[in-house]
Amino acid sequence: MNTVDEFLALLRDDLGLPVTATHLDRPFDEVEGWDSVQLLTVLSLLEQRLGRSVPFAEALTATSLGDVYRLATATSASPL
């Protein structure tokens, strides 16, 4: 997963969230269908797709889907 479009497709296809690029920088509570448990699911899916870990503690401070995407695509993540 290298692009925002792939990230959005993951959210739509795997979580059933009706999201577009306009949702990336909205606060989580403004994303229809979002709940906090889904963050764990998204992190797990991202780690599977990327083949490396996503920093969990940093993900907990994310306030938007865009934050999660930027964290997941940062080059400092470590291999699984």
N, CA and C of each residue as an Amber inpcrd file, in Angstrom:
protein
   240
   0.8420000  -1.1650000   0.0000000   0.0000000   0.0000000   0.0000000
   0.8920000   1.2350000   0.0000000   0.8650000   1.9410000  -1.1120000
   1.7460000   3.0890000  -1.2470000   1.0180000   4.4070000  -1.4710000
  -0.2570000   4.3480000  -1.7590000  -0.9590000   5.5890000  -2.0880000
  -2.1600000   5.8090000  -1.1660000  -2.5980000   7.0510000  -1.1380000
  -3.7960000   7.3960000  -0.3740000  -4.9970000   6.6260000  -0.9130000
  -5.0670000   6.4790000  -2.2290000  -6.1840000   5.7390000  -2.8160000
  -6.2260000   4.2930000  -2.3330000  -5.0690000   3.6620000  -2.2140000
  -5.0160000   2.2910000  -1.6910000  -5.4580000   2.2490000  -0.2270000
  -5.0500000   3.2390000   0.5410000  -5.4600000   3.3330000   1.9450000
  -6.9770000   3.4910000   2.0460000  -7.5260000   4.3840000   1.2510000
  -8.9800000   4.5850000   1.2630000  -9.7170000   3.3330000   0.8130000
  -9.1770000   2.6320000  -0.1690000  -9.7950000   1.3800000  -0.6180000
  -9.7970000   0.3490000   0.5010000  -8.7170000   0.2880000   1.2750000
  -8.6570000  -0.6240000   2.4200000  -9.7620000  -0.2870000   3.4200000
  -9.9350000   0.9880000   3.7050000 -10.9700000   1.4090000   4.6520000
 -12.3690000   1.0910000   4.1360000 -12.5810000   1.2930000   2.8530000
 -13.9040000   1.0050000   2.2670000 -14.1490000  -0.4950000   2.1660000
 -13.1780000  -1.2190000   1.6130000 -13.3770000  -2.6360000   1.3240000
 -13.3250000  -3.5230000   2.5650000 -12.3970000  -3.2490000   3.4590000
 -12.2110000  -4.1230000   4.6200000 -13.0290000  -3.7030000   5.8370000
 -13.3080000  -2.4020000   5.9630000 -14.0650000  -1.9260000   7.1210000
 -15.4630000  -1.4490000   6.7650000 -15.7270000  -1.2890000   5.4780000
 -17.0410000  -0.8260000   5.0580000 -17.3090000   0.6360000   5.3510000
 -16.2480000   1.4190000   5.5050000 -16.4210000   2.8430000   5.7820000
 -16.6190000   3.5970000   4.4680000 -17.6160000   4.4490000   4.4020000
 -17.8570000   5.2270000   3.1890000 -16.9770000   6.4760000   3.1430000
 -15.6730000   6.2860000   2.8900000 -14.7320000   7.3900000   2.9610000
 -14.1790000   7.7630000   1.5860000 -13.8280000   9.0360000   1.4720000
 -13.1390000   9.5620000   0.2980000 -11.9670000  10.3910000   0.8030000
 -11.2260000  10.9750000  -0.1140000 -10.0820000  11.7920000   0.2750000
 -10.4920000  12.9700000   1.1570000 -11.7310000  13.3990000   1.0510000
 -12.1900000  14.5200000   1.8770000 -12.2830000  14.1600000   3.3540000
 -12.2850000  12.8770000   3.6650000 -12.3830000  12.4260000   5.0560000
 -11.0250000  12.3410000   5.7570000  -9.9450000  12.3960000   5.0180000
  -8.6260000  12.1380000   5.5930000  -8.2710000  13.0410000   6.7640000
  -8.5610000  14.3040000   6.6700000  -8.1420000  15.2140000   7.7390000
  -9.2860000  15.6810000   8.6230000 -10.4120000  15.0040000   8.5130000
 -11.5110000  15.2640000   9.4510000 -11.2260000  14.5230000  10.7510000
 -11.6440000  15.0660000  11.8700000 -11.5150000  14.3240000  13.1330000
 -12.2870000  13.0020000  13.0430000 -11.8040000  12.0070000  13.7610000
 -12.4510000  10.6930000  13.7120000 -13.9550000  10.7660000  13.9680000
 -14.3690000  11.6220000  14.8930000 -15.7980000  11.6660000  15.2190000
 -16.6510000  12.2550000  14.0950000 -16.0210000  12.7630000  13.0410000
 -16.7580000  13.2510000  11.8820000 -16.7620000  12.2580000  10.7200000
 -16.1790000  11.0830000  10.9370000 -16.1480000  10.0440000   9.9110000
 -17.2920000   9.0750000  10.1910000 -18.2460000   9.0370000   9.2770000
 -19.4230000   8.1800000   9.4460000 -19.0090000   6.7220000   9.6050000
 -19.5050000   6.0920000  10.6570000 -19.2390000   4.6810000  10.8920000
 -17.9780000   4.3850000  11.6790000 -17.1810000   5.4030000  11.9970000
 -15.9270000   5.1750000  12.7110000 -16.1950000   4.9380000  14.1850000
 -15.4650000   3.9870000  14.7660000 -15.4220000   3.8400000  16.2160000
 -13.9960000   3.4820000  16.6080000 -13.6590000   3.6750000  17.8440000
 -12.2730000   3.5400000  18.2870000 -11.7180000   2.1320000  18.1250000
 -12.5490000   1.1310000  18.1700000 -12.0830000  -0.2490000  17.9970000
 -11.5300000  -0.4510000  16.5860000 -12.0560000   0.2940000  15.6330000
 -11.5910000   0.1430000  14.2580000 -10.1380000   0.5500000  14.0850000
  -9.6220000   1.3940000  14.9570000  -8.2160000   1.7660000  14.8580000
  -7.3330000   0.5300000  14.9670000  -7.6540000  -0.3640000  15.8760000
  -6.8780000  -1.6020000  16.0170000  -6.9620000  -2.4450000  14.7540000
  -8.1380000  -2.5270000  14.1740000  -8.3140000  -3.2860000  12.9460000
  -7.5100000  -2.6690000  11.8140000  -7.5790000  -1.3410000  11.6880000
  -6.8330000  -0.6480000  10.6330000  -5.3380000  -0.8870000  10.8050000
  -4.8340000  -0.7800000  12.0180000  -3.4030000  -1.0010000  12.2500000
  -2.9970000  -2.4200000  11.8810000  -3.8140000  -3.3850000  12.2440000
  -3.5230000  -4.7720000  11.9090000  -3.5100000  -4.9850000  10.3960000
  -4.5080000  -4.4380000   9.7120000  -4.5590000  -4.5590000   8.2540000
  -3.3700000  -3.8800000   7.5900000  -3.0080000  -2.7120000   8.0840000
  -1.8620000  -2.0010000   7.5270000  -0.5750000  -2.7950000   7.7090000
  -0.3940000  -3.3610000   8.8850000   0.8100000  -4.1550000   9.1320000
   0.8690000  -5.3640000   8.2130000  -0.2610000  -6.0020000   7.9850000
  -0.3050000  -7.1400000   7.0600000   0.0520000  -6.7070000   5.6470000
  -0.5250000  -5.6140000   5.2000000  -0.2970000  -5.1410000   3.8320000
   1.1240000  -4.6080000   3.6320000   1.6460000  -3.9310000   4.6440000
   2.9590000  -3.3090000   4.5280000   4.1020000  -4.2550000   4.8510000
   3.8160000  -5.3050000   5.6180000   4.8580000  -6.2390000   6.0110000
   5.7930000  -5.6850000   7.0720000   5.3180000  -4.6900000   7.7950000
   6.1130000  -4.0970000   8.8740000   5.1710000  -3.5170000   9.9230000
   5.7250000  -3.2500000  11.0770000   4.8890000  -2.7450000  12.1590000
   4.5950000  -1.2540000  11.9870000   3.4860000  -0.8510000  12.5680000
   3.0990000   0.5590000  12.6350000   3.1370000   0.9250000  14.1140000
   3.8280000   1.9910000  14.4810000   3.9850000   2.3330000  15.9010000
   2.6370000   2.5470000  16.6060000   2.3030000   1.6080000  17.4690000
   1.0000000   1.6100000  18.1400000   0.8150000   2.8440000  19.0240000
   1.8130000   3.1670000  19.8290000   1.6860000   4.3100000  20.7520000
   1.4430000   5.6030000  19.9820000   2.1200000   5.7680000  18.8640000
   1.9120000   6.9600000  18.0520000   0.5310000   6.9440000  17.3980000
   0.0740000   5.7690000  17.0180000  -1.2490000   5.6530000  16.3910000
  -2.3470000   6.0670000  17.3650000  -2.1410000   5.8250000  18.6450000
  -3.1370000   6.2060000  19.6440000  -3.2950000   7.7170000  19.7610000
  -2.3060000   8.4690000  19.3200000  -2.3970000   9.9220000  19.3620000
  -2.9750000  10.5060000  18.0700000  -3.2290000   9.6590000  17.0900000
  -3.7910000  10.1230000  15.8150000  -5.1760000  10.7090000  16.0480000
  -5.4690000  11.7680000  15.3190000  -6.7840000  12.4030000  15.4470000
  -7.6000000  12.3010000  14.1610000  -6.9810000  11.7250000  13.1110000
  -7.6770000  11.6110000  11.8350000  -7.1410000  10.4150000  11.0550000
  -7.8700000  10.0440000  10.0180000  -7.4170000   8.9720000   9.1330000
  -6.1320000   9.3820000   8.4220000  -6.0050000  10.6550000   8.1140000
  -4.7790000  11.1570000   7.4930000  -3.5690000  10.9540000   8.3870000
  -3.7480000  11.1650000   9.6920000  -2.6570000  10.9130000  10.6450000
  -2.2320000   9.4490000  10.5950000  -3.2030000   8.5580000  10.5490000
  -2.9010000   7.1240000  10.5090000  -2.1640000   6.7840000   9.2160000
  -2.6340000   7.3240000   8.1060000  -1.9730000   7.0750000   6.8180000
  -0.5290000   7.5730000   6.8410000  -0.3140000   8.7890000   7.3120000
   1.0420000   9.3390000   7.3490000   1.9520000   8.5220000   8.2630000
   1.4220000   8.0740000   9.3710000   2.1940000   7.2350000  10.2840000
   2.5520000   5.8970000   9.6320000   1.5860000   5.3050000   8.9600000
   1.8040000   4.0010000   8.3290000   2.7910000   4.0800000   7.1740000
   2.8430000   5.2020000   6.5080000   3.7230000   5.3100000   5.3450000
   5.0450000   5.9750000   5.6610000   5.2660000   6.3360000   6.9180000
   6.5510000   6.8840000   7.3240000   7.6210000   5.8120000   7.1900000
   8.7920000   6.1820000   6.8140000   9.8610000   5.2130000   6.5620000
  10.5110000   4.6950000   7.8240000  10.1710000   5.2460000   8.9900000
  10.8450000   4.8270000  10.2210000  10.2360000   3.6020000  10.8710000
   9.1410000   3.0720000  10.3180000   8.5170000   1.8760000  10.9090000
   9.4600000   0.6940000  10.7740000   9.3830000  -0.2210000  11.7390000
  10.2910000  -1.3650000  11.7430000   9.6460000  -2.5990000  11.1330000
  10.4800000  -3.5340000  10.6060000   9.9430000  -4.7580000  10.0240000
   9.2440000  -5.6100000  11.0640000   8.3130000  -6.4350000  10.6240000
   7.6290000  -7.3590000  11.5410000   8.5330000  -8.4860000  11.9280000
